[in-house]
C-alpha cells in the first residue's frame, strides 16, 4: 500500500511547510516565497496575515 501524504503535509497543511531550500510555502497555493506577508498582500489581497495564521497555525512566515 502506498500513500500520497508525507510527514510534512496534513489536512491542516495542504502543502509542505518549507521548500527544499528552506523558504516557506504558501499554504493557499503551494508557492515557495521569502516572506508570507508580502506574498499575501500581492497575490492574495483578500486574505489578511491574521486570517492566514488562524487558518494555518504554526505555518512559517519567513
mmJSON file of the N, C-alpha and C atoms, coordinates in Angstrom:
{"data_MODEL":{"atom_site":{
"group_PDB":["ATOM","ATOM","ATOM","ATOM","ATOM","ATOM","ATOM","ATOM","ATOM","ATOM","ATOM","ATOM","ATOM","ATOM","ATOM","ATOM","ATOM","ATOM","ATOM","ATOM","ATOM","ATOM","ATOM","ATOM","ATOM","ATOM","ATOM","ATOM","ATOM","ATOM","ATOM","ATOM","ATOM","ATOM","ATOM","ATOM","ATOM","ATOM","ATOM","ATOM","ATOM","ATOM","ATOM","ATOM","ATOM","ATOM","ATOM","ATOM","ATOM","ATOM","ATOM","ATOM","ATOM","ATOM","ATOM","ATOM","ATOM","ATOM","ATOM","ATOM","ATOM","ATOM","ATOM","ATOM","ATOM","ATOM","ATOM","ATOM","ATOM","ATOM","ATOM","ATOM","ATOM","ATOM","ATOM","ATOM","ATOM","ATOM","ATOM","ATOM","ATOM","ATOM","ATOM","ATOM","ATOM","ATOM","ATOM","ATOM","ATOM","ATOM","ATOM","ATOM","ATOM","ATOM","ATOM","ATOM","ATOM","ATOM","ATOM","ATOM","ATOM","ATOM","ATOM","ATOM","ATOM","ATOM","ATOM","ATOM","ATOM","ATOM","ATOM","ATOM","ATOM","ATOM","ATOM","ATOM","ATOM","ATOM","ATOM","ATOM","ATOM","ATOM","ATOM","ATOM","ATOM","ATOM","ATOM","ATOM","ATOM","ATOM","ATOM","ATOM","ATOM","ATOM","ATOM","ATOM","ATOM","ATOM","ATOM","ATOM","ATOM","ATOM","ATOM","ATOM","ATOM","ATOM","ATOM","ATOM","ATOM","ATOM","ATOM","ATOM","ATOM","ATOM","ATOM","ATOM","ATOM","ATOM","ATOM","ATOM","ATOM","ATOM","ATOM","ATOM","ATOM","ATOM","ATOM","ATOM","ATOM","ATOM","ATOM","ATOM","ATOM","ATOM","ATOM","ATOM","ATOM","ATOM","ATOM","ATOM","ATOM","ATOM","ATOM","ATOM","ATOM","ATOM"],
"id":[1,2,3,4,5,6,7,8,9,10,11,12,13,14,15,16,17,18,19,20,21,22,23,24,25,26,27,28,29,30,31,32,33,34,35,36,37,38,39,40,41,42,43,44,45,46,47,48,49,50,51,52,53,54,55,56,57,58,59,60,61,62,63,64,65,66,67,68,69,70,71,72,73,74,75,76,77,78,79,80,81,82,83,84,85,86,87,88,89,90,91,92,93,94,95,96,97,98,99,100,101,102,103,104,105,106,107,108,109,110,111,112,113,114,115,116,117,118,119,120,121,122,123,124,125,126,127,128,129,130,131,132,133,134,135,136,137,138,139,140,141,142,143,144,145,146,147,148,149,150,151,152,153,154,155,156,157,158,159,160,161,162,163,164,165,166,167,168,169,170,171,172,173,174,175,176,177,178,179,180,181,182,183,184,185,186],
"type_symbol":["N","C","C","N","C","C","N","C","C","N","C","C","N","C","C","N","C","C","N","C","C","N","C","C","N","C","C","N","C","C","N","C","C","N","C","C","N","C","C","N","C","C","N","C","C","N","C","C","N","C","C","N","C","C","N","C","C","N","C","C","N","C","C","N","C","C","N","C","C","N","C","C","N","C","C","N","C","C","N","C","C","N","C","C","N","C","C","N","C","C","N","C","C","N","C","C","N","C","C","N","C","C","N","C","C","N","C","C","N","C","C","N","C","C","N","C","C","N","C","C","N","C","C","N","C","C","N","C","C","N","C","C","N","C","C","N","C","C","N","C","C","N","C","C","N","C","C","N","C","C","N","C","C","N","C","C","N","C","C","N","C","C","N","C","C","N","C","C","N","C","C","N","C","C","N","C","C","N","C","C","N","C","C","N","C","C"],
"label_atom_id":["N","CA","C","N","CA","C","N","CA","C","N","CA","C","N","CA","C","N","CA","C","N","CA","C","N","CA","C","N","CA","C","N","CA","C","N","CA","C","N","CA","C","N","CA","C","N","CA","C","N","CA","C","N","CA","C","N","CA","C","N","CA","C","N","CA","C","N","CA","C","N","CA","C","N","CA","C","N","CA","C","N","CA","C","N","CA","C","N","CA","C","N","CA","C","N","CA","C","N","CA","C","N","CA","C","N","CA","C","N","CA","C","N","CA","C","N","CA","C","N","CA","C","N","CA","C","N","CA","C","N","CA","C","N","CA","C","N","CA","C","N","CA","C","N","CA","C","N","CA","C","N","CA","C","N","CA","C","N","CA","C","N","CA","C","N","CA","C","N","CA","C","N","CA","C","N","CA","C","N","CA","C","N","CA","C","N","CA","C","N","CA","C","N","CA","C","N","CA","C","N","CA","C","N","CA","C","N","CA","C","N","CA","C","N","CA","C"],
"label_alt_id":[null,null,null,null,null,null,null,null,null,null,null,null,null,null,null,null,null,null,null,null,null,null,null,null,null,null,null,null,null,null,null,null,null,null,null,null,null,null,null,null,null,null,null,null,null,null,null,null,null,null,null,null,null,null,null,null,null,null,null,null,null,null,null,null,null,null,null,null,null,null,null,null,null,null,null,null,null,null,null,null,null,null,null,null,null,null,null,null,null,null,null,null,null,null,null,null,null,null,null,null,null,null,null,null,null,null,null,null,null,null,null,null,null,null,null,null,null,null,null,null,null,null,null,null,null,null,null,null,null,null,null,null,null,null,null,null,null,null,null,null,null,null,null,null,null,null,null,null,null,null,null,null,null,null,null,null,null,null,null,null,null,null,null,null,null,null,null,null,null,null,null,null,null,null,null,null,null,null,null,null,null,null,null,null,null,null],
"label_comp_id":["UNK","UNK","UNK","UNK","UNK","UNK","UNK","UNK","UNK","UNK","UNK","UNK","UNK","UNK","UNK","UNK","UNK","UNK","UNK","UNK","UNK","UNK","UNK","UNK","UNK","UNK","UNK","UNK","UNK","UNK","UNK","UNK","UNK","UNK","UNK","UNK","UNK","UNK","UNK","UNK","UNK","UNK","UNK","UNK","UNK","UNK","UNK","UNK","UNK","UNK","UNK","UNK","UNK","UNK","UNK","UNK","UNK","UNK","UNK","UNK","UNK","UNK","UNK","UNK","UNK","UNK","UNK","UNK","UNK","UNK","UNK","UNK","UNK","UNK","UNK","UNK","UNK","UNK","UNK","UNK","UNK","UNK","UNK","UNK","UNK","UNK","UNK","UNK","UNK","UNK","UNK","UNK","UNK","UNK","UNK","UNK","UNK","UNK","UNK","UNK","UNK","UNK","UNK","UNK","UNK","UNK","UNK","UNK","UNK","UNK","UNK","UNK","UNK","UNK","UNK","UNK","UNK","UNK","UNK","UNK","UNK","UNK","UNK","UNK","UNK","UNK","UNK","UNK","UNK","UNK","UNK","UNK","UNK","UNK","UNK","UNK","UNK","UNK","UNK","UNK","UNK","UNK","UNK","UNK","UNK","UNK","UNK","UNK","UNK","UNK","UNK","UNK","UNK","UNK","UNK","UNK","UNK","UNK","UNK","UNK","UNK","UNK","UNK","UNK","UNK","UNK","UNK","UNK","UNK","UNK","UNK","UNK","UNK","UNK","UNK","UNK","UNK","UNK","UNK","UNK","UNK","UNK","UNK","UNK","UNK","UNK"],
"label_asym_id":["A","A","A","A","A","A","A","A","A","A","A","A","A","A","A","A","A","A","A","A","A","A","A","A","A","A","A","A","A","A","A","A","A","A","A","A","A","A","A","A","A","A","A","A","A","A","A","A","A","A","A","A","A","A","A","A","A","A","A","A","A","A","A","A","A","A","A","A","A","A","A","A","A","A","A","A","A","A","A","A","A","A","A","A","A","A","A","A","A","A","A","A","A","A","A","A","A","A","A","A","A","A","A","A","A","A","A","A","A","A","A","A","A","A","A","A","A","A","A","A","A","A","A","A","A","A","A","A","A","A","A","A","A","A","A","A","A","A","A","A","A","A","A","A","A","A","A","A","A","A","A","A","A","A","A","A","A","A","A","A","A","A","A","A","A","A","A","A","A","A","A","A","A","A","A","A","A","A","A","A","A","A","A","A","A","A"],
"label_entity_id":["1","1","1","1","1","1","1","1","1","1","1","1","1","1","1","1","1","1","1","1","1","1","1","1","1","1","1","1","1","1","1","1","1","1","1","1","1","1","1","1","1","1","1","1","1","1","1","1","1","1","1","1","1","1","1","1","1","1","1","1","1","1","1","1","1","1","1","1","1","1","1","1","1","1","1","1","1","1","1","1","1","1","1","1","1","1","1","1","1","1","1","1","1","1","1","1","1","1","1","1","1","1","1","1","1","1","1","1","1","1","1","1","1","1","1","1","1","1","1","1","1","1","1","1","1","1","1","1","1","1","1","1","1","1","1","1","1","1","1","1","1","1","1","1","1","1","1","1","1","1","1","1","1","1","1","1","1","1","1","1","1","1","1","1","1","1","1","1","1","1","1","1","1","1","1","1","1","1","1","1","1","1","1","1","1","1"],
"label_seq_id":[1,1,1,2,2,2,3,3,3,4,4,4,5,5,5,6,6,6,7,7,7,8,8,8,9,9,9,10,10,10,11,11,11,12,12,12,13,13,13,14,14,14,15,15,15,16,16,16,17,17,17,18,18,18,19,19,19,20,20,20,21,21,21,22,22,22,23,23,23,24,24,24,25,25,25,26,26,26,27,27,27,28,28,28,29,29,29,30,30,30,31,31,31,32,32,32,33,33,33,34,34,34,35,35,35,36,36,36,37,37,37,38,38,38,39,39,39,40,40,40,41,41,41,42,42,42,43,43,43,44,44,44,45,45,45,46,46,46,47,47,47,48,48,48,49,49,49,50,50,50,51,51,51,52,52,52,53,53,53,54,54,54,55,55,55,56,56,56,57,57,57,58,58,58,59,59,59,60,60,60,61,61,61,62,62,62],
"pdbx_PDB_ins_code":[null,null,null,null,null,null,null,null,null,null,null,null,null,null,null,null,null,null,null,null,null,null,null,null,null,null,null,null,null,null,null,null,null,null,null,null,null,null,null,null,null,null,null,null,null,null,null,null,null,null,null,null,null,null,null,null,null,null,null,null,null,null,null,null,null,null,null,null,null,null,null,null,null,null,null,null,null,null,null,null,null,null,null,null,null,null,null,null,null,null,null,null,null,null,null,null,null,null,null,null,null,null,null,null,null,null,null,null,null,null,null,null,null,null,null,null,null,null,null,null,null,null,null,null,null,null,null,null,null,null,null,null,null,null,null,null,null,null,null,null,null,null,null,null,null,null,null,null,null,null,null,null,null,null,null,null,null,null,null,null,null,null,null,null,null,null,null,null,null,null,null,null,null,null,null,null,null,null,null,null,null,null,null,null,null,null],
"Cartn_x":[0.844,0.0,0.883,0.552,1.303,0.401,0.991,0.22,0.819,-0.016,0.457,0.846,0.435,0.773,2.197,2.83,4.155,4.084,5.146,5.177,5.015,5.369,5.315,3.933,3.024,1.691,0.653,-0.493,-1.601,-2.87,-3.979,-5.24,-5.122,-4.44,-4.303,-3.354,-2.357,-1.367,-1.406,-2.041,-2.16,-0.841,0.163,1.469,2.547,3.749,4.854,5.038,5.565,5.725,6.86,7.931,9.057,9.545,10.206,10.792,12.12,12.706,13.995,15.078,14.962,15.961,15.556,14.505,14.129,13.135,12.661,11.674,10.299,9.5,8.146,7.298,6.379,5.477,4.096,3.537,2.188,1.221,0.458,-0.476,-1.756,-1.906,-3.062,-2.858,-1.586,-1.364,-0.093,0.691,1.861,3.108,3.14,4.298,5.332,6.591,7.681,7.988,8.004,8.187,9.26,9.606,10.572,9.852,8.786,8.035,6.545,5.858,4.431,3.612,3.86,3.061,3.103,4.279,4.429,3.725,3.881,3.261,1.735,1.185,-0.27,-0.797,-0.133,-0.589,-0.65,0.338,0.42,-0.449,-0.503,-1.14,-2.463,-2.726,-3.982,-4.48,-4.772,-5.106,-6.354,-7.197,-8.403,-8.135,-6.907,-6.552,-5.544,-5.937,-5.008,-4.028,-2.945,-1.954,-2.582,-3.42,-4.053,-5.008,-5.719,-6.583,-5.757,-4.632,-3.741,-3.223,-2.767,-2.241,-3.324,-4.543,-5.657,-5.984,-5.935,-6.252,-5.131,-3.882,-2.713,-1.806,-2.279,-1.465,-0.161,0.92,2.221,2.955,2.305,2.982,4.043,5.224,6.286,5.917,6.355,6.067,7.268,8.481,9.717,10.513],
"Cartn_y":[-1.188,0.0,1.244,2.216,3.47,4.605,5.646,6.808,8.035,8.995,10.196,11.28,11.168,12.173,11.951,13.044,12.944,13.483,13.319,13.81,15.323,16.013,17.473,18.012,17.164,17.64,16.978,17.604,17.072,17.741,17.405,18.064,19.575,19.976,21.394,22.104,21.378,21.949,21.198,21.773,21.07,20.928,21.736,21.692,21.513,21.083,21.048,22.443,22.526,23.821,24.649,23.988,24.711,24.007,24.789,24.238,23.569,22.912,22.253,23.241,24.49,25.492,26.297,25.867,26.464,27.601,27.971,29.054,28.545,29.404,28.988,28.798,27.872,27.619,28.136,28.96,29.486,28.315,28.2,27.094,27.311,28.483,28.749,28.241,28.316,27.925,27.111,26.855,25.995,26.663,27.987,28.706,28.931,28.622,28.911,30.403,31.073,32.524,32.883,34.162,34.611,35.083,35.86,36.397,36.245,35.476,35.206,36.496,37.41,38.633,39.423,39.601,40.326,39.586,38.279,37.463,37.536,37.491,37.577,38.903,39.997,41.323,41.424,40.835,40.943,39.916,38.68,37.591,37.096,37.413,37.019,38.192,39.335,40.538,40.408,39.442,39.281,38.494,37.975,37.198,37.995,38.378,39.109,38.132,38.67,37.824,37.115,37.812,37.175,36.058,36.239,35.169,33.96,34.218,33.141,32.373,33.098,32.456,31.672,32.172,31.467,30.183,30.256,29.096,28.056,28.528,27.638,27.91,27.633,27.917,27.125,27.816,27.167,27.163,27.604,27.666,28.761,28.511,29.522,30.77,31.917,33.195,33.745,33.342,33.827,32.655],
"Cartn_z":[0.0,0.0,0.0,-0.847,-0.877,-0.445,0.06,0.461,-0.21,-0.531,-1.204,-0.212,1.027,2.033,2.531,2.923,3.522,4.935,5.673,7.048,7.104,6.04,6.034,5.68,5.232,4.876,5.764,5.868,6.652,6.163,6.802,6.457,6.696,7.78,8.104,7.143,6.632,5.728,4.408,3.383,2.102,1.353,1.715,1.054,2.121,1.721,2.692,3.296,4.504,5.162,4.579,4.148,3.569,2.308,1.467,0.243,0.585,-0.391,-0.178,0.238,-0.203,0.174,1.406,2.105,3.376,3.33,2.137,2.05,2.479,3.139,3.494,2.238,2.299,1.178,1.541,0.665,0.865,0.883,1.948,2.083,1.275,0.677,-0.178,-1.598,-2.087,-3.481,-3.732,-2.689,-2.843,-3.385,-3.428,-3.944,-2.844,-3.125,-2.191,-2.272,-1.125,-1.082,-0.057,0.0,1.005,2.26,2.09,3.221,2.917,3.731,3.504,3.478,4.414,4.494,3.187,2.629,1.364,0.235,0.2,-0.841,-0.761,0.456,0.609,0.084,0.44,0.0,-1.514,-2.181,-3.636,-4.36,-3.867,-4.6,-4.023,-2.765,-2.123,-1.271,-1.886,-1.115,-0.244,-0.516,0.299,1.583,1.743,2.935,3.754,4.974,5.839,6.48,7.009,7.674,8.872,9.626,10.785,10.358,9.248,8.737,8.311,7.652,7.212,8.425,9.456,10.659,11.392,11.373,12.005,11.242,9.941,9.103,9.106,9.195,9.158,10.358,11.577,12.765,12.736,13.033,13.054,11.727,10.661,9.359,9.413,8.849,8.895,8.092,8.592,7.948,7.19,7.571,6.931,6.419],
"occupancy":[1.0,1.0,1.0,1.0,1.0,1.0,1.0,1.0,1.0,1.0,1.0,1.0,1.0,1.0,1.0,1.0,1.0,1.0,1.0,1.0,1.0,1.0,1.0,1.0,1.0,1.0,1.0,1.0,1.0,1.0,1.0,1.0,1.0,1.0,1.0,1.0,1.0,1.0,1.0,1.0,1.0,1.0,1.0,1.0,1.0,1.0,1.0,1.0,1.0,1.0,1.0,1.0,1.0,1.0,1.0,1.0,1.0,1.0,1.0,1.0,1.0,1.0,1.0,1.0,1.0,1.0,1.0,1.0,1.0,1.0,1.0,1.0,1.0,1.0,1.0,1.0,1.0,1.0,1.0,1.0,1.0,1.0,1.0,1.0,1.0,1.0,1.0,1.0,1.0,1.0,1.0,1.0,1.0,1.0,1.0,1.0,1.0,1.0,1.0,1.0,1.0,1.0,1.0,1.0,1.0,1.0,1.0,1.0,1.0,1.0,1.0,1.0,1.0,1.0,1.0,1.0,1.0,1.0,1.0,1.0,1.0,1.0,1.0,1.0,1.0,1.0,1.0,1.0,1.0,1.0,1.0,1.0,1.0,1.0,1.0,1.0,1.0,1.0,1.0,1.0,1.0,1.0,1.0,1.0,1.0,1.0,1.0,1.0,1.0,1.0,1.0,1.0,1.0,1.0,1.0,1.0,1.0,1.0,1.0,1.0,1.0,1.0,1.0,1.0,1.0,1.0,1.0,1.0,1.0,1.0,1.0,1.0,1.0,1.0,1.0,1.0,1.0,1.0,1.0,1.0,1.0,1.0,1.0,1.0,1.0,1.0],
"B_iso_or_equiv":[0.0,0.0,0.0,0.0,0.0,0.0,0.0,0.0,0.0,0.0,0.0,0.0,0.0,0.0,0.0,0.0,0.0,0.0,0.0,0.0,0.0,0.0,0.0,0.0,0.0,0.0,0.0,0.0,0.0,0.0,0.0,0.0,0.0,0.0,0.0,0.0,0.0,0.0,0.0,0.0,0.0,0.0,0.0,0.0,0.0,0.0,0.0,0.0,0.0,0.0,0.0,0.0,0.0,0.0,0.0,0.0,0.0,0.0,0.0,0.0,0.0,0.0,0.0,0.0,0.0,0.0,0.0,0.0,0.0,0.0,0.0,0.0,0.0,0.0,0.0,0.0,0.0,0.0,0.0,0.0,0.0,0.0,0.0,0.0,0.0,0.0,0.0,0.0,0.0,0.0,0.0,0.0,0.0,0.0,0.0,0.0,0.0,0.0,0.0,0.0,0.0,0.0,0.0,0.0,0.0,0.0,0.0,0.0,0.0,0.0,0.0,0.0,0.0,0.0,0.0,0.0,0.0,0.0,0.0,0.0,0.0,0.0,0.0,0.0,0.0,0.0,0.0,0.0,0.0,0.0,0.0,0.0,0.0,0.0,0.0,0.0,0.0,0.0,0.0,0.0,0.0,0.0,0.0,0.0,0.0,0.0,0.0,0.0,0.0,0.0,0.0,0.0,0.0,0.0,0.0,0.0,0.0,0.0,0.0,0.0,0.0,0.0,0.0,0.0,0.0,0.0,0.0,0.0,0.0,0.0,0.0,0.0,0.0,0.0,0.0,0.0,0.0,0.0,0.0,0.0,0.0,0.0,0.0,0.0,0.0,0.0],
"pdbx_formal_charge":[null,null,null,null,null,null,null,null,null,null,null,null,null,null,null,null,null,null,null,null,null,null,null,null,null,null,null,null,null,null,null,null,null,null,null,null,null,null,null,null,null,null,null,null,null,null,null,null,null,null,null,null,null,null,null,null,null,null,null,null,null,null,null,null,null,null,null,null,null,null,null,null,null,null,null,null,null,null,null,null,null,null,null,null,null,null,null,null,null,null,null,null,null,null,null,null,null,null,null,null,null,null,null,null,null,null,null,null,null,null,null,null,null,null,null,null,null,null,null,null,null,null,null,null,null,null,null,null,null,null,null,null,null,null,null,null,null,null,null,null,null,null,null,null,null,null,null,null,null,null,null,null,null,null,null,null,null,null,null,null,null,null,null,null,null,null,null,null,null,null,null,null,null,null,null,null,null,null,null,null,null,null,null,null,null,null],
"auth_seq_id":[1,1,1,2,2,2,3,3,3,4,4,4,5,5,5,6,6,6,7,7,7,8,8,8,9,9,9,10,10,10,11,11,11,12,12,12,13,13,13,14,14,14,15,15,15,16,16,16,17,17,17,18,18,18,19,19,19,20,20,20,21,21,21,22,22,22,23,23,23,24,24,24,25,25,25,26,26,26,27,27,27,28,28,28,29,29,29,30,30,30,31,31,31,32,32,32,33,33,33,34,34,34,35,35,35,36,36,36,37,37,37,38,38,38,39,39,39,40,40,40,41,41,41,42,42,42,43,43,43,44,44,44,45,45,45,46,46,46,47,47,47,48,48,48,49,49,49,50,50,50,51,51,51,52,52,52,53,53,53,54,54,54,55,55,55,56,56,56,57,57,57,58,58,58,59,59,59,60,60,60,61,61,61,62,62,62],
"auth_comp_id":["UNK","UNK","UNK","UNK","UNK","UNK","UNK","UNK","UNK","UNK","UNK","UNK","UNK","UNK","UNK","UNK","UNK","UNK","UNK","UNK","UNK","UNK","UNK","UNK","UNK","UNK","UNK","UNK","UNK","UNK","UNK","UNK","UNK","UNK","UNK","UNK","UNK","UNK","UNK","UNK","UNK","UNK","UNK","UNK","UNK","UNK","UNK","UNK","UNK","UNK","UNK","UNK","UNK","UNK","UNK","UNK","UNK","UNK","UNK","UNK","UNK","UNK","UNK","UNK","UNK","UNK","UNK","UNK","UNK","UNK","UNK","UNK","UNK","UNK","UNK","UNK","UNK","UNK","UNK","UNK","UNK","UNK","UNK","UNK","UNK","UNK","UNK","UNK","UNK","UNK","UNK","UNK","UNK","UNK","UNK","UNK","UNK","UNK","UNK","UNK","UNK","UNK","UNK","UNK","UNK","UNK","UNK","UNK","UNK","UNK","UNK","UNK","UNK","UNK","UNK","UNK","UNK","UNK","UNK","UNK","UNK","UNK","UNK","UNK","UNK","UNK","UNK","UNK","UNK","UNK","UNK","UNK","UNK","UNK","UNK","UNK","UNK","UNK","UNK","UNK","UNK","UNK","UNK","UNK","UNK","UNK","UNK","UNK","UNK","UNK","UNK","UNK","UNK","UNK","UNK","UNK","UNK","UNK","UNK","UNK","UNK","UNK","UNK","UNK","UNK","UNK","UNK","UNK","UNK","UNK","UNK","UNK","UNK","UNK","UNK","UNK","UNK","UNK","UNK","UNK","UNK","UNK","UNK","UNK","UNK","UNK"],
"auth_asym_id":["A","A","A","A","A","A","A","A","A","A","A","A","A","A","A","A","A","A","A","A","A","A","A","A","A","A","A","A","A","A","A","A","A","A","A","A","A","A","A","A","A","A","A","A","A","A","A","A","A","A","A","A","A","A","A","A","A","A","A","A","A","A","A","A","A","A","A","A","A","A","A","A","A","A","A","A","A","A","A","A","A","A","A","A","A","A","A","A","A","A","A","A","A","A","A","A","A","A","A","A","A","A","A","A","A","A","A","A","A","A","A","A","A","A","A","A","A","A","A","A","A","A","A","A","A","A","A","A","A","A","A","A","A","A","A","A","A","A","A","A","A","A","A","A","A","A","A","A","A","A","A","A","A","A","A","A","A","A","A","A","A","A","A","A","A","A","A","A","A","A","A","A","A","A","A","A","A","A","A","A","A","A","A","A","A","A"],
"auth_atom_id":["N","CA","C","N","CA","C","N","CA","C","N","CA","C","N","CA","C","N","CA","C","N","CA","C","N","CA","C","N","CA","C","N","CA","C","N","CA","C","N","CA","C","N","CA","C","N","CA","C","N","CA","C","N","CA","C","N","CA","C","N","CA","C","N","CA","C","N","CA","C","N","CA","C","N","CA","C","N","CA","C","N","CA","C","N","CA","C","N","CA","C","N","CA","C","N","CA","C","N","CA","C","N","CA","C","N","CA","C","N","CA","C","N","CA","C","N","CA","C","N","CA","C","N","CA","C","N","CA","C","N","CA","C","N","CA","C","N","CA","C","N","CA","C","N","CA","C","N","CA","C","N","CA","C","N","CA","C","N","CA","C","N","CA","C","N","CA","C","N","CA","C","N","CA","C","N","CA","C","N","CA","C","N","CA","C","N","CA","C","N","CA","C","N","CA","C","N","CA","C","N","CA","C","N","CA","C","N","CA","C","N","CA","C","N","CA","C"],
"pdbx_PDB_model_num":[1,1,1,1,1,1,1,1,1,1,1,1,1,1,1,1,1,1,1,1,1,1,1,1,1,1,1,1,1,1,1,1,1,1,1,1,1,1,1,1,1,1,1,1,1,1,1,1,1,1,1,1,1,1,1,1,1,1,1,1,1,1,1,1,1,1,1,1,1,1,1,1,1,1,1,1,1,1,1,1,1,1,1,1,1,1,1,1,1,1,1,1,1,1,1,1,1,1,1,1,1,1,1,1,1,1,1,1,1,1,1,1,1,1,1,1,1,1,1,1,1,1,1,1,1,1,1,1,1,1,1,1,1,1,1,1,1,1,1,1,1,1,1,1,1,1,1,1,1,1,1,1,1,1,1,1,1,1,1,1,1,1,1,1,1,1,1,1,1,1,1,1,1,1,1,1,1,1,1,1,1,1,1,1,1,1]
}}}
